[in-house]
């Protein structure tokens, strides 16, 4: 992922503020924590199964009523 300046140049915005506010919204804290947790699980791997670097875990599915 590029910096704000890289994206600003690509989109030809005069101001970096335009790029940041319109195209790079801030992620909520809860999303940042979830991403960090998943990253940690993937980086750690499943210690119970040798030779695998990814932790396999069944995730809940979303029903149509959840959407």
Secondary structure as UniProt FT lines:
FT   HELIX           4..11
FT   HELIX           16..23
FT   HELIX           29..44
FT   TURN            47..48
FT   TURN            50..51
FT   HELIX           64..66
//
